[in-house]
């Protein structure tokens, strides 16, 4: 199954929206990330796998392909971890694909599933203003919410955000609109 989740990558001081496309199919177990990822993004395979397992979610033993579009922008840092994990949950139909629409998910995942802060939350708030809700770590929420017209949500743990999305596609703010 195919799932599409929005995230953002920082290039210099600007944020750029990134489509995180996750395809899960039968075949030999493999987890590949394409779309000009740097070494930190490629390492997200291990962080995402551990975070999903340690948060009580099943990690599929299938062929997983993650495409980060647009392919011409270099993706750096661990901020795409959350979107990749939620893309896997959506592709496995653990969370409804409608639950992730209209949101931008940005955050590094610890191995136990906690969301960690990332640099550039203010820039992410700017690129999402009046267009998308932003879900970030609690440490980034205030910074992203400084941008007027940006609706910001935060969850401390993947199990919290993923669990809420699995039960209800209407995520209500823990922080509100700036």
Buried (B, 14 or more C-beta within 10 A) or exposed (E): EBBBBBBBBBEEEEBBBBBBBBBBEEEEEEBEBEBBBEEBBBBBBEBBBBBBBBBEBEBBEBBBBBBBBEEEBEBBBBBBBBBBBBBBBBBBEBBBBEBBBEBBBBBBBBEEBBBBBBEBBBBBBBBBBEBBBBBBBBBBBBBBBEBEEBBBBBBBBBBBBBBBBBEEBEBEBBBEEB
